């Protein structure tokens, strides 16, 4: 199986479309962390427009007051971004980037933060692609009993322009699936403001329970799990 994968790997490494996609992933991921990291280094709170009683806002406010740890996160993000932009250090950059973006993804899902509910998982996929793209270097970190003589691949003399329809279809499905889950994956979302939160319940059968949920999050500042429990209780009370 490993031999088959490495044969496939050699094929994609000589394909111009895969190469262009790797460049896109590197630049887009680097840009995102350069912006996010710089905000932390200059001492500003990330997503400063988000209320401090919002689930994500409360987390970011607490993180903002961790002093040099907050700055350290920013420096690490910028370091990962710079490493991604330098061809010789892409592998190291992707390996540094991956645990950071996985943490952001899980945090976004845990508090249902719509600001990164779509982008974070897509960034995880993009970073994972870069790690696989650099398999010839990453493989030495894997717990394999033996390694093939694949070596460190050099830039091919000539690229193939054969369009990878299956890969493009997979990328499209990942994007659609991520957006669909963000839109329909949960019955209720806190959203970023009480106005947007209440919009999802306007003229809905569970409007009263929904409005109480929004007030619980954005006015009372109660944690998400407790507000969800209250929502379920009130919703059941209004069942016909």
Backbone as CSV, one residue per row, in Angstrom:
resi,resn,N_x,N_y,N_z,CA_x,CA_y,CA_z,C_x,C_y,C_z
1,UNK,0.831,-1.209,0.000,0.000,0.000,0.000,0.869,1.265,0.000
2,UNK,1.954,1.226,0.778,2.853,2.370,0.827,3.490,2.624,-0.535
3,UNK,3.838,1.536,-1.213,4.446,1.670,-2.537,3.461,2.298,-3.523
4,UNK,2.191,1.915,-3.410,1.168,2.486,-4.290,0.991,3.975,-4.012
5,UNK,0.994,4.324,-2.714,0.855,5.735,-2.366,2.027,6.542,-2.900
6,UNK,3.233,6.016,-2.754,4.410,6.752,-3.211,4.422,6.892,-4.728
7,UNK,3.885,5.899,-5.412,3.761,6.014,-6.873,2.788,7.136,-7.225
8,UNK,1.666,7.188,-6.503,0.692,8.265,-6.706,1.304,9.611,-6.334
9,UNK,2.086,9.612,-5.274,2.730,10.842,-4.811,3.671,11.403,-5.878
10,UNK,4.428,10.541,-6.508,5.327,10.979,-7.580,4.540,11.585,-8.739
11,UNK,3.355,11.040,-8.971,2.513,11.546,-10.060,2.021,12.959,-9.765
12,UNK,1.528,13.171,-8.548,0.975,14.493,-8.235,2.077,15.543,-8.095
13,UNK,3.269,15.129,-7.686,4.363,16.091,-7.542,4.835,16.630,-8.888
14,UNK,4.510,15.924,-9.943,4.905,16.382,-11.279,3.732,17.001,-12.034
15,UNK,2.642,17.267,-11.309,1.456,17.857,-11.932,1.386,19.342,-11.586
16,UNK,1.264,20.189,-12.589,1.272,21.637,-12.383,0.077,22.109,-11.560
17,UNK,-1.089,21.465,-11.720,-2.282,21.901,-10.990,-2.125,21.681,-9.487
18,UNK,-1.578,20.537,-9.116,-1.326,20.284,-7.697,-0.311,21.286,-7.152
19,UNK,0.693,21.592,-7.955,1.710,22.554,-7.533,1.098,23.939,-7.316
20,UNK,0.234,24.357,-8.245,-0.430,25.653,-8.102,-1.317,25.675,-6.862
21,UNK,-1.976,24.555,-6.598,-2.825,24.488,-5.409,-1.984,24.579,-4.139
22,UNK,-0.809,23.979,-4.156,0.075,24.062,-2.987,0.530,25.503,-2.757
23,UNK,0.788,26.237,-3.841,1.166,27.651,-3.718,0.013,28.453,-3.128
24,UNK,-1.195,28.179,-3.622,-2.377,28.869,-3.100,-2.544,28.605,-1.603
25,UNK,-2.381,27.358,-1.199,-2.519,27.006,0.221,-1.461,27.712,1.058
26,UNK,-0.235,27.719,0.583,0.844,28.365,1.328,0.583,29.853,1.523
27,UNK,0.220,30.529,0.453,0.026,31.981,0.516,-1.187,32.342,1.365
28,UNK,-2.300,31.641,1.160,-3.520,31.964,1.901,-3.366,31.662,3.392
29,UNK,-2.747,30.536,3.714,-2.533,30.202,5.123,-1.569,31.193,5.773
30,UNK,-0.521,31.543,5.053,0.453,32.492,5.595,-0.187,33.856,5.834
31,UNK,-0.991,34.313,4.890,-1.644,35.615,5.034,-2.532,35.643,6.278
32,UNK,-3.289,34.570,6.481,-4.204,34.513,7.629,-3.448,34.621,8.949
33,UNK,-2.328,33.918,9.061,-1.573,33.946,10.317,-0.739,35.212,10.469
34,UNK,-0.326,35.812,9.366,0.389,37.083,9.469,-0.512,38.152,10.075
35,UNK,-1.759,38.175,9.620,-2.719,39.151,10.145,-3.049,38.852,11.606
36,UNK,-3.406,37.594,11.882,-3.786,37.215,13.247,-2.621,37.370,14.216
37,UNK,-1.433,37.009,13.775,-0.265,37.112,14.644,0.118,38.550,14.940
38,UNK,0.039,39.403,13.928,0.402,40.805,14.117,-0.531,41.495,15.110
39,UNK,-1.821,41.163,15.048,-2.782,41.730,15.998,-2.361,41.408,17.431
40,UNK,-1.901,40.202,17.650,-1.488,39.796,19.001,-0.181,40.470,19.412
41,UNK,0.745,40.599,18.481,2.041,41.194,18.813,1.901,42.662,19.209
42,UNK,1.013,43.388,18.541,0.842,44.806,18.873,-0.081,45.001,20.072
43,UNK,-0.574,43.894,20.634,-1.330,43.973,21.882,-2.813,44.223,21.750
44,UNK,-3.357,44.121,20.546,-4.794,44.306,20.377,-5.523,42.984,20.573
45,UNK,-6.758,43.076,21.013,-7.549,41.862,21.178,-8.056,41.398,19.833
46,UNK,-7.903,40.136,19.550,-8.394,39.585,18.286,-9.921,39.611,18.293
47,UNK,-10.520,39.955,17.143,-11.980,40.087,17.031,-12.499,41.038,18.101
48,UNK,-11.913,42.237,18.123,-12.235,43.208,19.171,-13.686,43.670,19.128
49,UNK,-14.355,43.501,17.994,-15.749,43.915,17.896,-16.719,42.946,18.542
50,UNK,-16.215,41.797,18.960,-17.067,40.775,19.566,-17.266,41.078,21.047
51,UNK,-18.516,40.988,21.499,-18.835,41.287,22.895,-18.066,40.376,23.850
52,UNK,-17.690,40.922,24.996,-16.936,40.154,25.989,-17.779,39.079,26.659
53,UNK,-19.104,39.157,26.523,-19.944,38.126,27.133,-20.348,37.056,26.122
54,UNK,-19.949,37.239,24.870,-20.143,36.196,23.869,-19.206,35.036,24.219
55,UNK,-19.592,33.781,23.976,-18.715,32.648,24.324,-17.294,32.786,23.784
56,UNK,-17.157,33.143,22.508,-15.818,33.332,21.950,-15.207,34.637,22.446
57,UNK,-16.029,35.656,22.596,-15.535,36.935,23.089,-14.943,36.823,24.484
58,UNK,-15.592,36.033,25.338,-15.090,35.836,26.700,-13.736,35.132,26.676
59,UNK,-13.612,34.146,25.792,-12.340,33.427,25.668,-11.237,34.360,25.170
60,UNK,-11.544,35.125,24.128,-10.540,36.017,23.554,-10.155,37.133,24.522
61,UNK,-11.109,37.589,25.312,-10.814,38.627,26.299,-9.865,38.088,27.368
62,UNK,-10.134,36.874,27.832,-9.253,36.263,28.830,-7.867,36.007,28.238
63,UNK,-7.839,35.542,26.989,-6.558,35.274,26.328,-5.761,36.562,26.150
64,UNK,-6.468,37.642,25.870,-5.819,38.935,25.656,-5.076,39.414,26.900
65,UNK,-5.515,38.954,28.053,-4.921,39.406,29.313,-3.924,38.395,29.887
66,UNK,-3.375,37.551,29.021,-2.383,36.576,29.496,-0.954,37.075,29.313
67,UNK,-0.803,38.349,28.963,0.529,38.948,28.892,1.406,38.369,27.797
68,UNK,2.614,37.952,28.181,3.578,37.486,27.184,3.133,36.201,26.482
69,UNK,2.223,35.445,27.101,1.716,34.245,26.426,0.939,34.635,25.168
70,UNK,0.161,35.708,25.269,-0.603,36.207,24.128,0.346,36.640,23.010
71,UNK,1.411,37.337,23.400,2.415,37.756,22.419,3.116,36.549,21.809
72,UNK,3.392,35.555,22.639,4.056,34.335,22.163,3.229,33.647,21.080
73,UNK,1.915,33.601,21.260,1.051,32.994,20.246,1.179,33.753,18.929
74,UNK,1.175,35.083,19.016,1.311,35.897,17.817,2.634,35.674,17.111
75,UNK,3.714,35.615,17.880,5.039,35.372,17.298,5.078,34.003,16.623
76,UNK,4.488,33.004,17.267,4.471,31.655,16.704,3.675,31.616,15.407
77,UNK,2.553,32.323,15.372,1.745,32.359,14.153,2.512,33.019,13.007
78,UNK,3.186,34.114,13.288,3.946,34.795,12.243,5.134,33.943,11.800
79,UNK,5.768,33.268,12.743,6.873,32.382,12.394,6.396,31.268,11.465
80,UNK,5.257,30.665,11.796,4.705,29.605,10.948,4.389,30.141,9.553
81,UNK,3.849,31.361,9.494,3.510,31.967,8.209,4.755,32.209,7.361
82,UNK,5.798,32.742,7.973,7.041,33.017,7.243,7.668,31.718,6.739
83,UNK,7.659,30.701,7.584,8.222,29.413,7.179,7.460,28.819,5.996
84,UNK,6.150,29.051,5.949,5.356,28.551,4.823,5.722,29.255,3.517
85,UNK,6.113,30.504,3.607,6.404,31.278,2.401,7.786,30.986,1.828
86,UNK,8.666,30.438,2.640,10.017,30.123,2.176,10.042,28.675,1.678
87,UNK,10.367,28.448,0.415,10.315,27.084,-0.144,11.084,26.043,0.662
88,UNK,12.238,26.380,1.170,13.055,25.407,1.894,12.487,25.040,3.266
89,UNK,11.589,25.874,3.786,11.082,25.630,5.142,9.579,25.366,5.170
90,UNK,9.002,25.054,4.014,7.553,24.817,3.952,7.137,23.679,4.879
91,UNK,7.900,22.612,4.875,7.551,21.452,5.695,7.510,21.815,7.177
92,UNK,8.533,22.500,7.635,8.580,22.919,9.035,7.428,23.866,9.348
93,UNK,7.140,24.767,8.419,6.036,25.700,8.616,4.700,24.995,8.726
94,UNK,4.473,23.999,7.868,3.210,23.257,7.897,3.064,22.467,9.193
95,UNK,4.155,21.871,9.653,4.112,21.096,10.898,3.878,21.999,12.111
96,UNK,4.397,23.211,12.067,4.161,24.166,13.150,2.747,24.729,13.070
97,UNK,2.286,24.954,11.866,0.972,25.554,11.626,-0.160,24.611,12.035
98,UNK,0.025,23.322,11.764,-1.068,22.355,11.901,-1.676,22.291,13.307
99,UNK,-0.897,22.105,14.373,-1.528,22.032,15.701,-2.207,23.331,16.115
100,UNK,-1.694,24.457,15.631,-2.309,25.742,15.972,-3.683,25.862,15.324
101,UNK,-3.760,25.527,14.041,-5.031,25.692,13.336,-6.042,24.629,13.763
102,UNK,-5.574,23.442,14.145,-6.495,22.426,14.673,-7.116,22.921,15.979
103,UNK,-6.306,23.559,16.812,-6.816,24.121,18.062,-7.871,25.195,17.793
104,UNK,-7.611,26.056,16.806,-8.569,27.112,16.455,-9.860,26.500,15.918
105,UNK,-9.713,25.466,15.114,-10.890,24.786,14.551,-11.757,24.180,15.659
106,UNK,-11.141,23.452,16.575,-11.898,22.830,17.658,-12.542,23.878,18.560
107,UNK,-11.822,24.963,18.812,-12.378,26.044,19.622,-13.591,26.661,18.935
108,UNK,-13.484,26.899,17.636,-14.591,27.497,16.883,-15.830,26.619,16.929
109,UNK,-15.625,25.311,16.800,-16.755,24.386,16.853,-17.315,24.277,18.270
110,UNK,-16.434,24.330,19.261,-16.879,24.167,20.646,-17.800,25.298,21.088
111,UNK,-17.485,26.530,20.659,-18.300,27.681,21.075,-19.207,28.171,19.942
112,UNK,-19.197,27.442,18.822,-20.041,27.772,17.665,-19.814,29.208,17.201
113,UNK,-18.545,29.547,17.013,-18.181,30.897,16.586,-18.208,30.971,15.066
114,UNK,-19.157,31.732,14.531,-19.332,31.759,13.089,-18.192,32.473,12.364
115,UNK,-17.401,33.260,13.094,-16.299,33.978,12.466,-15.254,33.070,11.854
116,UNK,-15.079,31.885,12.412,-14.098,30.941,11.865,-14.687,29.538,11.741
117,UNK,-16.004,29.455,11.724,-16.671,28.153,11.673,-16.464,27.469,10.324
118,UNK,-16.304,28.270,9.279,-16.054,27.724,7.943,-14.565,27.764,7.614
119,UNK,-13.933,28.887,7.901,-12.533,29.056,7.498,-11.581,28.129,8.247
120,UNK,-11.800,27.931,9.546,-10.866,27.118,10.336,-10.752,25.679,9.828
121,UNK,-11.876,24.966,9.615,-11.727,23.598,9.098,-11.122,23.550,7.698
122,UNK,-11.434,24.542,6.863,-10.832,24.573,5.529,-9.326,24.810,5.620
123,UNK,-8.910,25.611,6.582,-7.479,25.843,6.788,-6.788,24.581,7.301
124,UNK,-7.503,23.798,8.098,-6.953,22.515,8.552,-6.711,21.605,7.352
125,UNK,-7.693,21.534,6.466,-7.549,20.712,5.261,-6.388,21.200,4.397
126,UNK,-6.279,22.519,4.247,-5.211,23.088,3.422,-3.840,22.770,4.006
127,UNK,-3.726,22.883,5.315,-2.452,22.587,5.972,-2.127,21.098,5.868
128,UNK,-3.150,20.271,6.004,-2.949,18.829,5.871,-2.475,18.479,4.462
129,UNK,-3.014,19.182,3.474,-2.560,18.969,2.096,-1.078,19.298,1.960
130,UNK,-0.650,20.394,2.571,0.758,20.784,2.484,1.664,19.753,3.159
131,UNK,1.184,19.170,4.242,1.975,18.138,4.916,2.126,16.918,4.004
132,UNK,1.025,16.525,3.370,1.088,15.390,2.436,1.925,15.762,1.219
133,UNK,1.801,17.000,0.761,2.569,17.467,-0.390,4.076,17.355,-0.129
134,UNK,4.454,17.476,1.119,5.862,17.364,1.505,6.156,16.017,2.169
135,UNK,5.457,15.002,1.713,5.620,13.659,2.273,7.057,13.169,2.187
136,UNK,7.775,13.545,1.135,9.147,13.061,0.981,10.044,13.499,2.134
137,UNK,9.658,14.566,2.825,10.402,15.015,4.000,9.729,14.563,5.302
138,UNK,8.404,14.639,5.315,7.654,14.303,6.533,7.748,12.818,6.861
139,UNK,7.914,11.973,5.863,7.868,10.524,6.075,8.894,10.039,7.095
140,UNK,9.986,10.770,7.255,11.010,10.344,8.206,10.562,10.528,9.659
141,UNK,9.461,11.242,9.848,8.901,11.403,11.187,7.863,10.336,11.501
142,UNK,7.491,9.554,10.495,6.456,8.541,10.673,7.044,7.265,11.279
143,UNK,6.235,6.540,12.057,6.720,5.300,12.699,6.747,4.120,11.730
144,UNK,7.578,4.217,10.700,7.694,3.152,9.710,8.887,2.260,10.034
145,UNK,8.740,0.979,9.735,9.832,0.041,9.995,10.992,0.230,9.024
146,UNK,10.661,0.648,7.819,11.709,0.901,6.832,11.229,1.985,5.877
147,UNK,12.167,2.611,5.212,11.845,3.669,4.272,12.304,3.262,2.874
148,UNK,11.525,3.657,1.901,11.897,3.376,0.518,13.022,4.317,0.102
149,UNK,13.507,4.114,-1.095,14.579,4.972,-1.605,14.015,6.157,-2.386
150,UNK,12.856,6.647,-1.931,12.201,7.766,-2.611,13.100,8.996,-2.646
151,UNK,13.767,9.261,-1.515,14.652,10.419,-1.447,13.885,11.728,-1.355
152,UNK,14.619,12.825,-1.345,14.018,14.157,-1.359,13.827,14.566,-2.810
153,UNK,12.582,14.771,-3.199,12.284,15.047,-4.602,12.738,16.443,-5.008
154,UNK,13.262,16.528,-6.203,13.652,17.806,-6.779,12.542,18.304,-7.707
155,UNK,12.594,19.567,-8.034,11.599,20.140,-8.933,11.674,19.446,-10.285
156,UNK,10.540,18.946,-10.781,10.567,18.235,-12.074,10.965,19.157,-13.220
157,UNK,11.611,18.584,-14.210,12.027,19.375,-15.368,10.824,19.829,-16.189
158,UNK,9.778,19.007,-16.169,8.583,19.353,-16.927,7.347,18.907,-16.153
159,UNK,6.395,19.818,-16.008,5.158,19.507,-15.301,4.087,19.014,-16.275
160,UNK,3.215,18.165,-15.745,2.055,17.724,-16.509,0.902,18.694,-16.263
161,UNK,0.151,18.998,-17.319,-1.004,19.883,-17.191,-2.315,19.094,-17.174
162,UNK,-2.225,17.815,-16.902,-3.438,16.998,-16.835,-4.267,17.426,-15.628
163,UNK,-5.504,17.827,-15.879,-6.318,18.372,-14.792,-6.805,17.259,-13.862
164,UNK,-6.602,17.402,-12.548,-7.011,16.366,-11.580,-8.485,16.507,-11.197
165,UNK,-9.352,15.968,-12.014,-10.787,16.138,-11.801,-11.245,15.539,-10.466
166,UNK,-10.736,14.367,-10.116,-11.144,13.736,-8.858,-10.728,14.579,-7.661
167,UNK,-9.517,15.090,-7.706,-9.040,15.924,-6.602,-9.843,17.218,-6.521
168,UNK,-10.095,17.834,-7.666,-10.885,19.066,-7.690,-12.292,18.811,-7.154
169,UNK,-12.853,17.658,-7.513,-14.174,17.302,-7.005,-14.167,17.098,-5.503
170,UNK,-13.097,16.485,-4.999,-12.974,16.275,-3.556,-12.874,17.611,-2.825
171,UNK,-12.071,18.527,-3.359,-11.936,19.855,-2.747,-13.283,20.570,-2.734
172,UNK,-14.005,20.462,-3.838,-15.317,21.103,-3.929,-16.283,20.514,-2.899
173,UNK,-16.275,19.188,-2.755,-17.165,18.540,-1.788,-16.811,18.928,-0.356
174,UNK,-15.523,19.049,-0.071,-15.092,19.474,1.266,-15.601,20.881,1.562
175,UNK,-15.491,21.760,0.583,-15.954,23.135,0.771,-17.464,23.183,0.961
176,UNK,-18.185,22.464,0.114,-19.647,22.447,0.213,-20.082,21.818,1.535
177,UNK,-19.433,20.716,1.910,-19.777,20.048,3.158,-19.518,20.924,4.370
178,UNK,-18.416,21.661,4.338,-18.079,22.546,5.454,-19.092,23.674,5.586
179,UNK,-19.444,24.274,4.458,-20.428,25.362,4.472,-21.798,24.833,4.887
180,UNK,-22.165,23.659,4.376,-23.465,23.073,4.705,-23.565,22.763,6.196
181,UNK,-22.481,22.244,6.766,-22.505,21.940,8.201,-22.604,23.221,9.022
182,UNK,-21.916,24.263,8.570,-21.988,25.539,9.278,-23.400,26.111,9.233
183,UNK,-24.092,25.853,8.122,-25.432,26.416,7.939,-26.517,25.561,8.583
184,UNK,-26.367,24.244,8.502,-27.444,23.359,8.951,-27.021,22.358,10.025
185,UNK,-25.786,22.438,10.477,-25.285,21.438,11.421,-25.848,21.552,12.821
186,UNK,-26.328,22.737,13.187,-26.869,22.946,14.531,-28.250,23.578,14.441
187,UNK,-29.074,23.217,15.371,-30.423,23.794,15.402,-30.375,25.272,15.741
188,UNK,-29.455,25.646,16.624,-29.316,27.052,17.017,-27.844,27.442,16.991
189,UNK,-27.612,28.700,16.665,-26.263,29.269,16.687,-26.316,30.586,17.450
190,UNK,-25.301,30.884,18.251,-25.320,32.146,19.003,-25.109,33.373,18.129
191,UNK,-24.442,33.190,16.987,-24.085,34.300,16.102,-23.284,35.357,16.875
192,UNK,-22.958,36.440,16.207,-22.055,37.421,16.820,-22.766,38.567,17.522
193,UNK,-24.064,38.681,17.334,-24.824,39.747,17.997,-26.220,39.228,18.312
194,UNK,-26.881,39.886,19.235,-28.225,39.448,19.614,-29.205,39.640,18.460
195,UNK,-28.968,40.662,17.642,-29.835,40.910,16.490,-29.752,39.753,15.501
196,UNK,-28.524,39.351,15.163,-28.350,38.241,14.224,-28.832,36.929,14.832
197,UNK,-28.656,36.797,16.131,-29.096,35.580,16.808,-30.613,35.429,16.714
198,UNK,-31.323,36.520,16.945,-32.787,36.453,16.939,-33.359,36.271,15.540
199,UNK,-32.604,36.666,14.521,-33.092,36.530,13.150,-33.404,35.082,12.795
200,UNK,-32.610,34.148,13.346,-32.805,32.742,12.996,-34.100,32.173,13.579
201,UNK,-34.703,32.911,14.526,-35.925,32.423,15.169,-37.160,33.235,14.796
202,UNK,-36.987,34.308,14.037,-38.113,35.171,13.696,-39.182,34.393,12.934
203,UNK,-40.409,34.446,13.454,-41.566,33.756,12.867,-41.396,32.238,12.828
204,UNK,-40.504,31.724,13.643,-40.305,30.280,13.725,-41.176,29.707,14.840
205,UNK,-41.524,28.420,14.769,-42.357,27.814,15.820,-41.722,27.906,17.208
206,UNK,-40.401,27.936,17.259,-39.700,27.970,18.548,-39.154,29.368,18.834
207,UNK,-39.894,30.378,18.405,-39.403,31.750,18.517,-39.156,32.159,19.966
208,UNK,-40.084,31.843,20.851,-39.941,32.255,22.244,-38.714,31.609,22.879
209,UNK,-38.542,30.321,22.651,-37.377,29.624,23.203,-36.090,30.171,22.594
210,UNK,-36.145,30.483,21.300,-34.977,31.021,20.619,-34.582,32.388,21.137
211,UNK,-35.577,33.237,21.336,-35.289,34.577,21.847,-34.682,34.510,23.248
212,UNK,-35.177,33.580,24.052,-34.610,33.425,25.397,-33.163,32.933,25.320
213,UNK,-32.889,32.074,24.342,-31.514,31.598,24.139,-30.594,32.768,23.797
214,UNK,-31.047,33.635,22.909,-30.235,34.785,22.503,-30.003,35.744,23.671
215,UNK,-31.040,35.960,24.464,-30.892,36.816,25.640,-29.920,36.188,26.638
216,UNK,-29.989,34.889,26.754,-29.112,34.160,27.668,-27.647,34.355,27.285
217,UNK,-27.370,34.305,25.979,-25.994,34.441,25.485,-25.534,35.891,25.512
218,UNK,-26.307,36.763,24.876,-25.837,38.118,24.581,-26.185,39.163,25.638
219,UNK,-27.138,38.862,26.507,-27.497,39.825,27.552,-27.039,39.356,28.930
220,UNK,-27.372,38.106,29.247,-26.990,37.577,30.558,-25.532,37.124,30.592
221,UNK,-24.981,36.785,29.433,-23.585,36.356,29.381,-23.342,34.996,30.000
222,UNK,-24.343,34.125,29.929,-24.218,32.775,30.485,-23.525,31.876,29.454
223,UNK,-22.861,30.840,29.937,-22.101,29.980,29.031,-23.020,29.260,28.051
224,UNK,-22.444,28.845,26.931,-23.207,28.263,25.826,-23.966,27.008,26.242
225,UNK,-23.315,26.099,26.959,-23.970,24.847,27.337,-25.204,25.094,28.197
226,UNK,-25.094,26.011,29.139,-26.239,26.315,30.008,-27.379,26.932,29.210
227,UNK,-27.036,27.810,28.273,-28.067,28.444,27.446,-28.743,27.424,26.535
228,UNK,-27.976,26.467,26.052,-28.561,25.411,25.221,-29.502,24.535,26.038
229,UNK,-29.132,24.249,27.274,-30.006,23.462,28.150,-31.312,24.206,28.417
230,UNK,-31.195,25.504,28.672,-32.392,26.316,28.901,-33.267,26.351,27.657
231,UNK,-32.631,26.460,26.504,-33.369,26.472,25.233,-34.175,25.189,25.062
232,UNK,-33.557,24.058,25.349,-34.251,22.779,25.203,-35.428,22.687,26.167
233,UNK,-35.240,23.172,27.384,-36.320,23.130,28.374,-37.492,24.001,27.945
234,UNK,-37.198,25.228,27.523,-38.265,26.144,27.104,-38.933,25.639,25.834
235,UNK,-38.144,25.094,24.933,-38.694,24.569,23.677,-39.694,23.451,23.956
236,UNK,-39.368,22.580,24.893,-40.256,21.465,25.224,-41.538,21.947,25.898
237,UNK,-41.447,23.061,26.612,-42.639,23.608,27.265,-43.654,24.111,26.253
238,UNK,-43.161,24.553,25.094,-44.044,25.121,24.081,-44.478,24.094,23.044
239,UNK,-44.164,22.822,23.290,-44.615,21.788,22.360,-46.125,21.643,22.437
240,UNK,-46.789,21.495,21.286,-48.252,21.359,21.298,-48.675,20.036,21.921
